[in-house]
Amino acid sequence: MDIRDNPQKQRFEALLADGAVAVAEYRLSPGKIIFTHTEVPPEHEGEGIASALIRFALDSARARELEVVPLCPFVAAYMKKHAEVRDLLAPEWRFKLGFA
């Protein structure tokens, strides 16, 4: 699996061996990355692809010093489960997710 940022389409992409693509869509605003949607092809659900994709996307956000706004429920759930990435949350989202 090859994961990359596709800034032209505003999404992170996981290119799968069978040619399918999983995506984590985002929008950028000053100092923030807003994750709006994550989708894995149905035939690949349960393989850990979405988690790998979001881990890559959050590493990218950290490297770019961007705060994360997890509008996508999967990204929010991932960040709730993984304490090591909670510092990336935009302040208002720390409160919304119960980490204020």
Buried (B, 14 or more C-beta within 10 A) or exposed (E): BEBEBEEEEBBBBBEBEEEBBBBBBBEEEEEBBBBBBBBBBEEBEEBEBBBBBBBBBBEBBEEEEBBBBBBBEBBBBBBBEEEEBBEBBBEEBBEBBEEE
